[in-house]
Amino acid sequence: MLSLRKASACSLLVSFSCASLALAQSGYDIRDDKKQKQLDVLQSGKLVGRYFYDFDNSSGKRREDTFKTFLQIYNPAGDLAITKALGGEFNHHRGIFIGWNKITIDGEAFDCWHGHGGAQLHQDFSKVLADKRGASFTSHLLWEKGKNGPPAVEEKRTMTFLPAPTPAYAMLDFSSTLKALDGKTVLLDGDPEHAGIQLRAADQLDRTKTRYLYPQKNADAHRDQDYPWLACSYVLGEKTYSVVYLNHPGNPKIAKYSAYRDYARFGAFFKTTLEKDQESTLKIRFIFLESALPPADWIQKQYNSYTGLKDKAPETTEKGPS
């Protein structure tokens, strides 16, 4: 029979162990499966993001499936990807991704959007950090010009998961630092449908229920430029998910958005020039909610927090695909 002192000590030990477990589960963790070539980010013990970094040049199909890396986002339970995987409609649309379909170097063009004459090859990870405050990792990539061709662009892609503001359940800072190699000037060009930093929702969404919220009265995403933010909601099964897209003011101007498709593929296209021996960094913050579209004043508050600005919420337009 335990003495009172021993019983108290055991109770304290159990309480401390439970508290430690709760702390671990409330924080973040990163697990790299080198065999499958995917890196997982867990939040409170649940999968929130999965980064796919495989590249296989053994056949045309394998190359098509692996020519660019991408990040999947999951639901609050961690058991359903709310962004698109491989296959399905437009195989080159995958989760959160970056690319341009017209990359020109010294008059020669290649495509890292569709994978026509280009590929993004992951090299290694750096700055892999995870604790109760968040999780972050940097993927070092080389963008290849042509099949087995020389690397033309170096990319350092950093993805940082942070505690999300209520009522959101996840928040991601996406940062891509690009540098032209061999001292050459590189033009990253294309159009809003085939270039930039974009997200594609899971293929299984109900296309009749996709909605967009624009930060402008009488908005027309086919025409407008330089939205500071936008939001999209879509339905998967019985759940509605919303994604807020915050465009950092340090990104290149004349940003044109593709944000009007019923399959919920959206994001900003920047025409960007990588000058010789200089780096260019693009930044986007994504916020994920399991709900309908949040109000504009809440989104503006998140945008101000991200950028340090103090702007008022604008007039808005909400509508379906066009």
Secondary structure as the mmCIF struct_conf table of DSSP 4:
data_model
#
loop_
_struct_conf.conf_type_id
_struct_conf.id
_struct_conf.beg_label_comp_id
_struct_conf.beg_label_asym_id
_struct_conf.beg_label_seq_id
_struct_conf.end_label_comp_id
_struct_conf.end_label_asym_id
_struct_conf.end_label_seq_id
HELX_RH_AL_P HELX_RH_AL_P1 LEU A 4 SER A 26
BEND BEND1 GLY A 27 GLY A 27
STRN STRN1 TYR A 28 ASP A 33
TURN_TY1_P TURN_TY1_P1 LYS A 34 LYS A 37
STRN STRN2 GLN A 38 GLN A 43
TURN_TY1_P TURN_TY1_P2 SER A 44 GLY A 45
STRN STRN3 LYS A 46 PHE A 52
BEND BEND2 SER A 58 SER A 59
HELX_RH_AL_P HELX_RH_AL_P2 GLY A 60 THR A 66
BEND BEND3 PHE A 67 LYS A 68
STRN STRN4 PHE A 70 ILE A 73
STRN STRN5 TYR A 74 TYR A 74
TURN_TY1_P TURN_TY1_P3 PRO A 76 ALA A 77
BEND BEND4 GLY A 78 LEU A 80
STRN STRN6 ALA A 81 ALA A 81
STRN STRN7 THR A 83 THR A 83
BEND BEND5 LEU A 86 PHE A 90
TURN_TY1_P TURN_TY1_P4 ASN A 91 HIS A 92
BEND BEND6 GLY A 95 GLY A 95
STRN STRN8 ILE A 96 TRP A 100
BEND BEND7 ASN A 101 ASN A 101
STRN STRN9 LYS A 102 ILE A 105
TURN_TY1_P TURN_TY1_P5 ASP A 106 GLY A 107
STRN STRN10 GLU A 108 PHE A 110
BEND BEND8 CYS A 112 HIS A 114
BEND BEND9 HIS A 116 GLY A 117
STRN STRN11 GLY A 118 ASP A 131
TURN_TY1_P TURN_TY1_P6 LYS A 132 ARG A 133
STRN STRN12 GLY A 134 LYS A 145
BEND BEND10 GLY A 146 GLY A 146
TURN_TY1_P TURN_TY1_P7 LYS A 147 ASN A 148
STRN STRN13 PRO A 151 LEU A 162
HELX_LH_PP_P HELX_LH_PP_P1 PRO A 163 PRO A 165
TURN_TY1_P TURN_TY1_P8 THR A 166 PRO A 167
BEND BEND11 TYR A 169 TYR A 169
STRN STRN14 ALA A 170 ALA A 180
BEND BEND12 LEU A 181 LEU A 181
TURN_TY1_P TURN_TY1_P9 ASP A 182 GLY A 183
STRN STRN15 VAL A 186 ASP A 189
TURN_TY1_P TURN_TY1_P10 PRO A 192 GLU A 193
BEND BEND13 HIS A 194 HIS A 194
STRN STRN16 ALA A 195 ARG A 200
STRN STRN17 ALA A 201 ALA A 201
TURN_TY1_P TURN_TY1_P11 ASP A 203 GLN A 204
BEND BEND14 LEU A 205 LEU A 205
HELX_RH_3T_P HELX_RH_3T_P1 ARG A 207 LYS A 209
STRN STRN18 ARG A 211 TYR A 214
BEND BEND15 PRO A 215 GLN A 216
TURN_TY1_P TURN_TY1_P12 LYS A 217 ASN A 218
TURN_TY1_P TURN_TY1_P13 ALA A 221 ARG A 223
STRN STRN19 GLN A 225 GLN A 225
BEND BEND16 PRO A 228 PRO A 228
STRN STRN20 TRP A 229 LEU A 236
TURN_TY1_P TURN_TY1_P14 GLY A 237 GLU A 238
STRN STRN21 LYS A 239 ASN A 247
TURN_TY1_P TURN_TY1_P15 PRO A 249 GLY A 250
BEND BEND17 ASN A 251 ASN A 251
BEND BEND18 LYS A 253 ILE A 254
STRN STRN22 LYS A 256 SER A 258
TURN_TY1_P TURN_TY1_P16 ASP A 262 TYR A 263
STRN STRN23 ARG A 265 PHE A 269
STRN STRN24 THR A 272 LEU A 274
TURN_TY1_P TURN_TY1_P17 LYS A 276 ASP A 277
STRN STRN25 GLU A 279 LEU A 289
BEND BEND19 GLU A 290 ALA A 292
HELX_LH_PP_P HELX_LH_PP_P2 LEU A 293 PRO A 295
HELX_RH_AL_P HELX_RH_AL_P3 ALA A 296 THR A 307
HELX_LH_PP_P HELX_LH_PP_P3 ASP A 311 GLU A 315
STRN STRN26 THR A 317 LYS A 319
#
